[in-house]
Amino acid sequence: MTRTVAEILTDVHAARKECERYEAEYEMLSEDFFRLYLAGQVEDDPELQMWAGFCKAARRCQREYEATVMASGLPLRRRVVAVTA
């Protein structure tokens, strides 16, 4: 089933919102945390595993968004200009 851009963006924003909550709590950007996670330098803590899960979800949805926009045949900039013009 192909999702709409609006559905994908809803998921992107939800995952990022959760990431922001962890960023505030741990005083670290999700990008930095996720790099450490991927390098195996993060404690095996359920809370940190949840944060990593939201980072993965945000990245997956971002890739899905980019693929969906590219499949539409119009570059994003042209779509924005066409909508606002």
QUICORCOR-V188978 format. One record per residue. N is the residue number from 0. PHI is phi as a letter, one per 40 degrees, with the letter a starting at -180 (999 if undefined). OMEGA is omega in whole degrees, 0 to 359 (NA if undefined). BURIAL is # if it has 16 or more other ideal C-beta (glycine too) atoms within 10 Angstrom, else .. Layout:
BEGIN
N PHI OMEGA BURIAL
N PHI OMEGA BURIAL
END
This chain:
BEGIN
0 999 179 .
1 c 180 .
2 c 177 .
3 c 177 .
4 d 180 .
5 c 178 .
6 c 180 .
7 c 180 #
8 c 176 .
9 d 179 .
10 c 177 #
11 d 183 #
12 c 179 .
13 c 180 .
14 c 179 #
15 c 179 #
16 c 177 .
17 c 178 #
18 d 180 #
19 c 178 .
20 c 178 .
21 c 178 #
22 d 179 #
23 c 181 .
24 c 185 .
25 b 179 .
26 f 181 .
27 a 176 .
28 c 180 .
29 c 179 #
30 c 179 .
31 c 179 .
32 d 186 #
33 c 175 #
34 c 178 .
35 c 179 .
36 c 181 #
37 c 179 .
38 c 179 .
39 g 184 .
40 b 180 .
41 b 179 #
42 d 177 .
43 c 183 .
44 b 182 .
45 d 179 .
46 c 179 .
47 c 175 #
48 c 177 .
49 c 179 .
50 d 178 #
51 d 178 #
52 c 177 .
53 c 176 #
54 c 179 #
55 c 181 .
56 c 180 #
57 c 180 #
58 c 180 .
59 c 180 .
60 c 177 #
61 c 178 #
62 c 179 .
63 c 178 #
64 c 181 #
65 c 179 .
66 c 180 .
67 c 179 #
68 c 180 .
69 c 181 .
70 c 180 .
71 c 178 .
72 g 179 .
73 b 174 .
74 c 182 .
75 d 182 .
76 d 179 .
77 c 179 .
78 c 181 .
79 c 180 .
80 c 180 .
81 c 181 .
82 c 185 .
83 c 183 .
84 c NA .
END
